C-alpha cells in the first residue's frame, strides 16, 4: 500500500482517465464533480468505488485541502482478492459506496425538482413580460429557442424504486459482519451499483443540459435573453412608472436565480448586472424622460412609407388594397409573433403579397437611376411602415440606406446588389431548394412540357427570367431560413423582431472579413481547394496546388438569428466561390455563425469532391472517416463508456444527423480546442486534426499537450514529406535557371502555414 500526499487544489483524477486503483482517503477531503452535481468525500472514503464496472472514471476528483491517499491496485482480478483477504478494507469500500450513492441520488432528485420548477418559472416570466408590454403598448419580442422549449421529458429516467432498494441493501450489509461477507457477492454488488451510478449520472447530465438551456434563455452572452427583455422594457417605461417596481423585482428574482447556476459564465453575469444597475441609476437621475421620445425629434418624416412603396411598385389595385388592409391588421396585433391560426394565416398572406410587391418594384428600379430612399429601405431592410418598424428604428434605417456596409469587391452583397449582379450577368442564379441550377430548371420545364424546345434556348439567356428564378427560389427560401424562427416568419421589418440594438447587430464587410480571418488563423486550410497545375515547358508534369477561394456572402433584408451555407460551388467548377447568406441585422454572434457555416462548407465540399464514395471509409476523407466513427462508435475501443454516452446524447441533439454532428464538433474544434481547451473525444479530435489541421502557431503551442502528440507527429511526418518534395522542385527549377512559377511559390507558403 502506497500513501501519497497532495496539496489543496490538486486535480487528483480527471474524468475519462483510466482506472488502475482504488484510493482510500487517509487525510483531508476531496470534491467529486460531474455535469449535474457534486459531493464531498472525507477521511475513510474510497475514490473510484462508483466506477469499478468501467475502464475509466466518469467523475472528476479534486483535493479541497491537503490530502493523503492510500492506493490499492484493482485491475486484472486483484479487487476480488483484495475483498477476500482484507475484510476491514472491504467494509470501508462498501460503506463508502453507499454514502456516495446516496449523495448522487440526492443530487439527482434535487436537479429533477429544479428542472421542473425552472421551466415553470421561465413560462411565468414570459407571461408577465407579455402583460407588461401589452399594457404599455410596446412591441412583444419572442426569443429564439423559446418556442422549442418544453417541459422536461426523459427517454430513460432513474427507476423510482432505486433509492429505497439501496437503502434496504445498506441496512442488510450493516447487519452482516465484515468477516461473514462473501467476497464474490460484495464484488457483484459493487459492480452492479457502479452501473446504477453511471445511469444516474447519465440522466443527471441530461438534466444539467436541460437546465443550462433555460439559463441561456434567461441570460446569455449574445443578449437574446429574458434579462434583456425585462431590462429594455424597464428602460422604455421609466424607473418611476406604475409597473417599474414589479419589473425591477422580477429582475432581482432573476439575478438570484442565475447567480447560483453552474452553467452560467460568471464574468458575463457580473458584467451584465453591473451594466443594468448603472443604466437604472442613470435613468432614475434623468427623471425618466422616455428614450423613444428623446429620439423622436431626430426622426425624419417617414409618414406614408407604405403608400410611397406601393406607388413605386405599380402593382394592380387588388394587390395594393390587400397589402394595405393586411398591414393595418398586422399593425394592430398586440403580439405579432403569436402562434394562433389567425395570426399564422395573416403572416402567410403578408409574405405572399410582400414578395409580389418586391418583385414589381425591383424590376422597375433596374431602369431608374434615382430610386427613392423609402423604396431602397424596402429593398434592403424589408421596411414597409414607420409605425411597424418603430420610429427610432425607422430613423436609423433611413440614416444608413445611402451607405450600406456591403462591398461586392470583397464578395459581400446586399440582397438587392446580388439580384442586380444576376441581372447584369456578373453572377449566375443560385440553385433552388431542389439543388437545380437555372439551366437544369429550364431543362426540367421543357421535359415536363411547360415550355417548348424552341423556348428553351432564349429562356436560358433571358436576364429577367434569371432574376425571377432567383426571387422565387433562393430569395424567398433563404429570407425565411436566416430569420431563424420559421413558424413566425414575416418578411416585413417589425420592431417586435428587433432583439438587440440595430447598430450593434448590423453586419458589414469589415466584420465578415475579420470573422473569416479569425477562422483562417485557426483552420488555415478552411477555404483552400486542391487544383492541378501543369507546366510541361519547364518540366512540371502535374502538381497538386491549393487555391484559396473565399465565399460570396449575401446579406438578406431581415432581422435574423441564423446563417445559411446555400451551395459550396457555382455550377460544376470547383474554383468558384461558395455562397453563404446572413441576415443584414444579425441578432446572434456573427463569428460563431460563420464558424458553423465553415464547418458545413467543409462537409459539403468534401462530399462534392468524393462524389458517391463520400461515406466509403476505404477511401479516406473527412466525411468517410467521420461517418464511420459515428456509425460504429459503440464498438470503438478507443472510446470510454462516458465518451460513448456523450456521443449518444450529442446525436440525439443533432437529430441523428451525421452532418449536424460534425458541424457541432467543428465548432468545438475551432472555438475551444483551437484556444487550448479540449472538448472532443480522442477519435473526433484525430479526424479533425487530420483533415482540418490547426495553423502552425497553434500547433506549436499544443505540442506539449499529450492529447495531440500522436496525431501531431503523424501530421508532421506527412507535412515534412510534402515540404521536402516542394523544396526539391524549387531547387530543380533554380538549377536549370527557370524562374519559379508563382503557383509553386504560393503552394510552398501554404504548406509552411
N, C-alpha and C positions, 0 to 999 in steps of 0.2 A: 504494500500500500504506500503510494507516494502522496505527500501533502505539499501543496504549493500555495504560496501567498500571492494575493493580487491586491493592488491599491484600489481605493474607492474610484468609481467611474470606469473601471476596466470593462471592456466588452469581452465577457468570458466565452460566450458561444453565440454565433450568428446563425439565423435560420438557414436551412439548406446545407449546413456544414455536416459532414459525415459523422455518424455516431460510432465511437470506439470504446467508450467507457461510461460508467455511472459516476457521478461526482457528489459526494456527501459533503455538505457544508459543515466544516469543523469550527468555523468562526465567521462572524459577520452576517450580512444579509444580501439578498440578490433580488433584482427586479426581473420578472419574467413577462415578456410582452409579445403580442401578436395582433394583427389587424382586428380590432373589435374588442380588445380587452387587455388587462394586465393584472398581475397578482404578485405577491412578495413571498419569498422563501426565507426561512430563518435557520438558525443552527439546528442541525439534525435532519433537515430536509434533503431530498435527493434530486439533483438535476438530471433530467433525461428519462426519468421513470415514466413520463407520459408519452414517450416517443419510441418505446422499445420495439414495437412491431415493425418500425420503418428503418430504412438505412440512413436517414438523415433527420436532423432536427427541424421542426416546423414552429418552434418557439425560440425567441432570442433571449439571452440572459446577460444581465449587466450587474456588476457589483455596486451596491449603493453605499457601502462603507468598506474599509479594509477587510478583506475576506480570505479565508483559507479553505481549500478544497482537498478532500481525500478522494483519490480516483481509484476505481475498480474496473478493470477491463471486463467487457461484457460481450465480446464478439466470439464467433465460432463455438457456440455452445457453452462458453465459460460461465454464463449467467446461471444456467441450471446447476452447475457445480457450486457456484457461489451461494445460491439459495439453500443447497443441500448441506453445505459444510459450515456456513456462518448464519446460525439461526437468529442472532441479535441483529445482524445486518438485514436479514430477510424481513424481520419485524419492522425495522426502520424504513425499508423500501415500501412495504405495504402501507404503513401509517402515513408516509409522505404522499403516496399516490392518492389516498382518499382525501387528504387535505387539499391537494392541488385540484383534484377532480371537482371537489365541492366548490372551490373558488371559481373554476372555469364555468361550471353550471350556473353559479350565481351571476357571473358576468354576462352570460348568455341571456338569462331571464331579465336582467336589468336592461340590456340592449334591446331585447324584443319589446319590452314595455315602452322604452324610449322611442323606438321607431314608430309605433302606433300613435303615441302622443305627439311626436314631432310632425307627423303627417296632418293630424287634426289641427295643430297649431298653424301649419302652413296654409291650409284651406281657409281657416278662420281669418287669418291675416289678410288674405286676398279679398275675402268678402268685405272686410272692414275697409280696405283700400278702395274698393269699388263704391262703397257707400259714401266715403269722403269725396271722391271725385265727382260722383253724380250730384251730390248736394251743392258743390261749389262750381258746377258747370265746367269741370276740367276734363280733358281727354283721358279716358281709361286705357292704360297701356297693358299689353299682355307680354309676359316674359317668355322667351324661347325655352322650351323644356317643361313649362308648367302644364301644358295640355297633355303631355305624355306621362306626367307624374300620377301615379295611382297608389291605392293602399297596398301595403306590403303583401306579396304572395310568394311563398317559397315552394319550389318544386319538392324539396326534401327538408323537412323540419326535424328538430330533435324530438324523439319519442317522449310523450308526456310522462311515461312510467319510469324513465331512466333515473330521475332524481331519487325517487323512492327505492328503486332497485339497489342503487349503490349505498343508500343509507342503511338498508337492511343488511346488505352484504358486509358493510363495515362493522355492524354490531355482531354479526356471526363470526367474523375474523377475530374480533376482540375477545370473544368468548373461548377461542381456541388458543392454547399456549403456543408460543413460537416454536417450541421443540416438537409439538404434535402436528404442526402444519406439514403437509405433503408438498415437497418441492415442486413436483410437476404440476400439481393443482395450482400452487401460487404462481408459477410461471405462466400457465394458461390464463389465469385471471388477469395478470399484468398485461399480457399481450392483447387480450380481449378489451380490457379497459383502455389500452393505448389506441385501439381502433375507434372506440367510442369518443375518446378525447379528440381525435382527429376529425371525426364527424361533427362534433360540437363546434370546433374551431373553424371548420369549413363553413358552417352555417353562420357563425359569428362574423366571418369575413364578408359574407353577403349582406348581413345586417349593417356592417360598418360602411360598405359601399352605398347602400341604400340611404343611410343617414347622411353620408357625405354628399350625395346628390341633393338632398334637401338643404344642407348647409350651404351648398354652392348657389342654390336659388335665393337663399336669404342674404348672402354676401359673397361676392366673387371678385376676382381681380379685374375682370372686364366690365364690372359695374352694371351688368344686366341682372339686377337683383332686387329683392324686396326692400332692402335698406335704402336703395336709391329711389325706389318708387315712393316710399313714405317721406324721405327727406326732401325730394323735389316738390312733393305736394305741400309740405310744410313751408318751403321757401316761397311758393306761389301764393298761399293764402295768408301768410304772415304769422309772426310769432305771437301776436295778441288776438288772433282770430278766435271765433267761437270754438272751433274744433282743434286749435293748436295744442291745447293741453292733452287731449286724447291722443293726438298723433305723437307728441313728444313722449308720452307714457308708453305708447306702442313701440317706439324706437328704443326706449330704455329697456323694455322687456326683451326686445330682440338682441340687444347688446349683452344682456345677462345670459340669454340662451347660447349665444355664439362664443363668448369668451372661454367657455369650458370645453369646447369641441376640439378633439384631437386633430381632425382633418383640416381645420382652417389654418391658413397662413397667418401666424401671429403678428408678423411685421405689417402685413397688409391690413389686418384688423385694426391695429393700433393707429395706422395712418388714416384709415377711413373715419374712425371715431374722432380723431383729433381734428380732421378737416370739417366734420359735421359740427362739432362743438364751436369751432372758430366761426363758421358761417352763421350758426344760430345766434351767437353773441353779436356778430355784426348786424344781423337782421333786426335784432331787438333794439340795438342802438340807433339804427337808421329810421326807427319809427314805423316800420312795416310798410314802406312805400312799395306797392306790388311791382315785382320785377318786370312783368309784361307791360304795365302801364308806363314804367320808366323808359322802356324802349319804344313805346308807341309813337313818340314824336319823330323818331328816325325812320319810320316805315314809309316807303314810297306809296303813292296812290295806286293800289292794285285792284281797285273796285271794278267789278265786271270782267274779271280774268276769263271766266268760262265763256262769256259772250265773245270776247276777243278771239279765243281759240276756235270756237265753232264758226265764227265769221270767216276766219282764215282758211279753215279746212274745207269749207264749201260742201258739206255733206247735204244729203236730202233733208227736207223738213221733218220727215218722220224720225230720222236718226237724231237730229238736233233736239226735237221735243222730248224724245225718250231719254236722251242723255241728261238734259236739264232736269226732267222730273225725277229721275233716279238719283242724281247728285243731291237734289233737295231732300229726298228721303234719307239718303246716306248721312247727310249733314245733321239731320235731326236725331239720329240714333245716339243714345247715351253711351252704349258700348258698341263701337263699330266692329269689334272683333268677336262679337257674340257668336255662339255656335248653333243657335236655334235655326230651324228650317227657313224662316222668313229672311233672316239676315244672310244666310248662305246663298239663297236664290238671288237676293239683291246684289251681292258681291259678284256672282257669276254673270248677271245681266250687265252690270257696270263694266266688267272685264271685257266682255264681247264688244260693247259699244266703244270702250276706250281704244281698242286696237283698230276698230273701223275708222275712228276719227284720226288716230295717229297715222294710219296708212295714207289717208287722203291728204293730211297736212304735210306729210313727208314728201310725197311726190310733187306737191305744189312748190315746196321750198327748194327743189332742185333747180328751178328756173327763177328763183327770187334771190337777188343779191342783198336784200335788206329785210331779212326775216325779223318780225317784231320780238322784243325781249321776252314778252309773255309766252309767245309760241316756242321760243328756244328753251324757256323754263319747262314747258310741256314736254319737249323732245328729250331733254337731258335729265329731268328730275321726276317726270310723271306728274308735274304740278298742274292743277286744274282750277282750284278755288282758294282764295286767300283765307277764308274762314276755316276751311278744312285743314289747310296747312298750318294755321296758327299765324298770327300777324308777325311775330318775331322770326319764325322760320321762313315765312314768305319774303321778308325783308332781306334775310341772309341769302336766300336763293337768288334774289334779284341782284344782289351785290356781287355775286361770283359768276353769273352766267356769261359775262364777257371775258372772263379769264379762267376758264376751267383748267384744272391741273393735269390734263392728259397731255400726251406727247407722242403722236404717231411715229415720229422719227426714232423713238425708243420703244416702239411696239406697244404703246399704251393708248387705247382709243376710248372715247365715249361711245355709247351705242349709236348715236347719231353720226359720229365721224366714221364708225365702222360701216354703217349702211351706205354712206356716201362713197366710201372706198370700194365697196362691192359694186355700186352703180358705175363708178368710174373705171372699173376693171382692174383696180390695183390689188384687190383681194377676191378670191373665189368664195362663193357662199359656203357656209358651214354645212356639215352633214346634218340630216334631220334626225329625229328621235329613233328612226329605224336603221340608222347608220348608213343611209344612202346619201351620196353627194348629189349635186344638182343634175349632172349628166345621167346618173342612174335613175334619178327621179323622173326625168323627161323620158328616158327609155321605157320606164315602167308605165307611163301614161300611154305610150304608143302600143306596148304589148297588151294592155288592158282595153285598148280601143277608145280611149278618151281623146286621143289626138291621132291624126293620120301620119303616115310616114313622111308626107310632104311637109307637114307642120313641124316635124321633129327638128330638122336642121336649123331653120330660122329661130326656133324657140331656144335652142342651145346658146345662141349668141344674143338673145334679147335681154338687155340690161334691166329693163323694167320687170320682166318676169323673174330674173335672178333675185332682184331686191325683194319682190313679193314673196318668193320662196323663203328668203331669209326672215322676212317679217312674220310669215305664217308659221314657221317652224322653230328655228333656233331662238329668235327674239322672244316669242311668247313662252316657250318652254323654260328657257334659262331665266327669264324675268321672274317666273314663279319659284324656280328652284333656289335662286340666290336670295330671294326674300326669306326663304327658310321655313316659314310656318305655312305650309301649303294649304292646310284646311281653312285658314282665314285670309288667304291671299286676295288682294285687290291692288291693281297696278297704280291706283291714284294716290298721290302723295298725301298722307294724312298725319296729323300731329300725334295720333294715337299710336303710330308705329315708331315714333322717334324716342328711342330708349336712352340715348346719350346726346350730348351737345353736338350739333352738326359740324362745327369747325374741327372738333377733335376726331370725328369719325369720317371726315372727307378723305377719300383715297386719292392719292396723287402719284404721278410718275416717279417722283423722288422717293416716296415711301415704298413703292413697289420695288424700285431698284435697290434700295437699302435692304429690304427683306430678302430679295434674291441673293444679294451679295453675302448676307449673313449665312444663308443656307449653303452657298457655294464655298464659303470659308470652312464649313464643316464637311459637307459631302461635295468635294471638288469636282467629281465627275458626273454630277446630277444631270446636267444638260449636254453632256458630250455624247456624240453618236459616232460609231465606227464607220468609216468610209474607206474605199480602196483608192490608193494613189499609185499611179504608174507613170514612169518617165523613161522609156527604153533608150532614149537618146543619151542619157547619162548613166545608164546601167542599172536603173531601178525597175525591176520587172513588176513587182506588186508589193505594196506596203500598206498595212492597216493604220489609218490615221484617224485620230479623234478630232471631231469638229464640234465646237460648242454652238448650239442654236437655242437661244432663249425664246420663250413663248410669246405669242401675241396675247395681250390682256385687254379684255373688253369690259368697260365699266357700265353696268346696267342701271337704268333710271329708277332705282328704288332704294329704300332704307332696309338693308337686309343683314343676315347673320351667317350666310354661307358663301362658299366659292364653288365653282364647277370646273372640272377638267373635262372639256367637251370633246376634244379629239386630240390625239397625240401627234398626227401629221396631217398635211394637206394633200388629199389625193393618195397617191402611192409613193411619192418621192420622199425618202427618209431624211432629206436635208431641208425640209420645210418646217416652219415653226409649229409647235402645238398651239392649241387655243384654250385659254383659261378665261373664265368670267367671274367678275366680282360685282358686288353692289357698289354704286358710286359712294354711298354712305354706308360704311361697314361698321356694324354695331359690335361684332366680335373682334378679337385681336387679329390684325392683318397678318402679322408674322406667322402665327400659328396656322392660320388658314392656308397660307402659301406653302408651309411645310407639308400640310396634309395633301394639297394638290400636287406637290412634287412627288410625294410617295405614290399617289395614284398614277401620275405620269410615268414613273419608273416601272410600275407594274404593267401598265398598258403598252408601253414601248417595248418591254421585253416580250410580251405576248405577240406584238406585231412582228418582231424580228424572228421569234421562234416558230410562228405560224401554228400549224396543227399540233406540233410537238411541245407546246408551251408547258405542259404538265408531265412530260416524259422525262423521268429522272435519269434515264440512260444518256440523255443529252443535257449535261449540267447547265443550269441557268438560274437566275434569281427566282423565277416563277416555279420552275420544276422542283427545285430543292425546297422551296418554302411549302409548296403543295404537298410534297412527300412528308415533310416534317409534321404538318398539321394532320394529315390523313392517318399517320401511324404513330402519333405522339404517345398513345397509351402503351405501346410496345417498346418505346425508346428507352434503353438502359441508361442513357446519359442524363435523363430527367428524373429528378427525385419525385416522390409521391406528391409533395407540396407543389412542385413545379407543374406536374401534370394536372393537378386540381386547378391551378391558376389558368392553365391553357383552356381547360374545360369552361371555366367561368368567363374567360375572355371571348371564347367562341360563342357563348350564349349572348353576350353583349353585342357581338358583331353579327348576330342573327345567322350564325353558321356560314358566313361569307368569308372565303379564303382571302379575297381581295381586301375586304374591310379589316380583317385581322392583320394582314400585312401592313396596311396603312397605319393602324394604331401602333404597331411595333416600330414602324419607320418614324413616327412622331416621337416615340420614346428614344429612339436611336439618335435623332438629331437634337432634340431639346434637352434630354437628360444625359444619355451616355456620352454625347459629344462634349458635355460640360464636366465629365468625370464622375457622374452619379449613376452607377449601374442600376438598370431596371429590368433588363431582359434576362431570360434564362440562357444557359450555355449554347444550346442548339440555335436559337434565334439569333443570338449575338454572332455566332460563327458565320451564319448565312449572310447577315447584314454586313459584316466586316469584309467578307469575301467579295460581295457584289456592289457594296456602297461604302468603300473604304474612306476613313477619315483623311483629311488633309495632313500633310507631313508634320506641321506644327502640333496638331492634336496627337498624332501618333507618337511623336517624341515624348509628349507629356505622359502618355499612357503606357510607355514601355516598362515602367517599373511595376505596373499592376499585373499580378499573376493571372487575372481573369482574361487578359488579352494576349498574354505571352505566346501561347501555342499558335493561335491564329495569325498573330502578327509576324511570327517567324516564317510561317508558310508564305504569307503575303510578301515579305521582304525578299525571299528567295526568288519568287516569280518576277517581282519588280526588278531585281538586280539583273535577271536574265534579259528582260526587255530593254533596260537601260544599256546593258553591255552590247546588245545587238545594234541599238541605235548609235552608240559611240563608234562601233566598228564601221557602220555605214558612213558616218560623217568623216571618219579618218580615211576611209577608202576614197571618198569623193575629193577630200583635200589632197591626197597623194596624186590623184590624176589631174589636179588643177581645176576641178569643176567647182563652181560656186554652189554651196549647199542650198537647196530649194527652201523657200520659206515654210512650206508644209512640213518638211522634216525638222526644221528648227523648232516650229511650234509643237510638234509631237514630242520632241525631246524635253521641252519645257513643261509640257503637260505631265509627262512621266515623273518629272522631278517634283511635282506638287505633292 
